[in-house]
Amino acid sequence: MTKRYALRDDQWERIEALLPCRKDTVGVTAKDNRLCIEAVLYRYRAGIPWRDLPERFGAWKAIHTRVRRWAKSGMLENIFKHLVADADNEYAVIDRTIVRAHQHSAGAQQKTARLKR
């Protein structure tokens, strides 16, 4: 069973190697980068402030600090570029079967401006 805002395994595999603090790098390995990414997704999709993150993600301040570091270092931008390079934008296609025009935009004649007195 997947959580509403959780990453699927295939989505996680696409970005896992781009994240810092992997076992093959120098430094302290983060507790759970996947949980941090899911917390960010949850926050933006739900439209909540950092302080309102559910406890299952851990301390909101620690997640906020980590995400700010990632943004400042350019790491988040690299992830976005990587994801955009192989994007499937089929969901973004909009045509008349999805969106109907308002009745007033159906080709009626526009009223001309009234003459100045």
C-alpha positions in Angstrom: 0.0 0.0 0.0 1.4 3.4 -1.0 1.0 6.5 1.0 -0.7 9.4 -0.7 2.4 11.6 -1.0 5.0 8.9 -0.9 7.5 8.2 -3.7 7.2 5.0 -5.6 10.3 2.8 -5.7 10.9 3.6 -9.4 10.7 7.4 -8.7 13.1 7.1 -5.7 15.6 5.1 -7.8 15.8 7.9 -10.3 17.0 10.5 -7.7 18.6 8.4 -5.0 22.2 8.6 -6.5 21.9 12.4 -6.8 21.4 13.0 -3.1 24.3 13.8 -0.7 25.5 11.7 2.2 25.4 8.3 0.4 27.4 5.4 1.9 30.1 5.7 -0.7 30.8 9.4 0.1 32.7 11.1 2.9 30.7 12.5 5.7 27.9 11.4 7.9 25.1 9.5 6.2 21.7 11.1 6.7 19.2 9.0 8.5 16.7 8.9 5.6 16.9 11.1 2.5 13.8 9.4 1.1 11.8 10.4 4.1 13.1 14.0 3.8 12.1 14.2 0.1 8.7 12.8 0.9 8.3 15.4 3.6 9.0 18.1 1.1 6.5 16.6 -1.4 3.9 16.4 1.4 4.5 20.0 2.5 4.1 21.5 -1.0 1.3 19.3 -2.1 -0.7 19.9 1.1 0.2 23.6 1.2 1.2 23.6 4.8 4.0 25.5 6.7 7.1 23.5 7.8 5.9 23.5 11.4 2.8 21.5 10.4 4.6 18.5 9.0 3.3 15.3 10.5 5.5 13.7 13.2 6.1 10.6 11.0 8.6 12.7 9.0 10.6 13.5 12.1 11.6 17.0 13.4 10.4 19.6 11.0 13.3 21.9 11.7 15.9 19.2 10.8 14.1 18.6 7.5 13.8 22.4 6.8 17.5 22.8 7.5 18.5 19.9 5.3 16.4 21.2 2.4 17.7 24.7 2.7 21.3 23.3 2.5 20.4 21.3 -0.5 18.9 24.3 -2.2 21.8 26.5 -1.4 24.3 24.0 -2.7 22.4 23.7 -6.0 21.7 20.0 -5.4 17.9 20.4 -5.7 18.3 22.2 -9.0 20.4 19.3 -10.3 17.7 16.9 -9.3 15.0 18.9 -11.0 17.2 19.1 -14.2 17.7 15.4 -14.1 14.0 14.8 -13.7 13.0 17.3 -16.4 15.4 15.7 -18.9 13.4 12.5 -18.9 10.0 13.9 -18.2 6.7 12.3 -19.4 4.5 15.4 -19.9 1.5 13.4 -21.2 -0.4 14.6 -18.1 0.0 18.2 -19.2 -1.8 17.8 -22.5 -5.1 19.7 -22.6 -7.5 19.7 -25.4 -11.2 20.3 -25.9 -12.2 16.9 -24.5 -10.9 18.0 -21.1 -11.6 21.8 -21.0 -14.7 23.4 -22.4 -14.6 27.1 -23.5 -17.0 29.4 -21.7 -20.2 30.1 -23.7 -19.2 33.7 -24.3 -16.0 32.7 -26.0 -17.7 30.7 -28.7 -17.2 33.2 -31.4 -19.8 35.9 -30.7 -19.2 39.3 -32.2 -17.4 41.7 -29.9 -19.2 45.0 -29.3 -17.3 47.9 -30.6 -16.3 50.8 -28.4 -18.8 53.6 -28.2 -18.0 56.7 -30.1 -16.6 59.6 -28.1 -18.9 62.5 -27.6 
